[in-house]
């Protein structure tokens, strides 16, 4: 919904497309699999046999890295749009 509202107020939809790619790319590649692994390790009855006890902690690290990737990707997109001289 926020991306749709931003798209309605902008003339350049390429910016919205780039932001969506930066945000959803990080979510799909790192955050969602990390969440799936965390909840799979926590919600199984025989979880100790299927998962190592460090896997939930490692999942949180992957989730954090995914969120950092979303932030960095979004920042690069915004810098390219509004201050491209900073990237040269």
HELIX and SHEET records of a PDB file:
HELIX    1   1 UNK A    2  UNK A    9  1                                   8    
HELIX    2   2 UNK A   13  UNK A   26  1                                  14    
HELIX    3   3 UNK A   27  UNK A   31  3                                   5    
HELIX    4   4 UNK A   32  UNK A   42  1                                  11    
HELIX    5   5 UNK A   47  UNK A   50  1                                   4    
HELIX    6   6 UNK A   55  UNK A   82  1                                  28    
HELIX    7   7 UNK A   84  UNK A   87  5                                   4    
END                                                                             
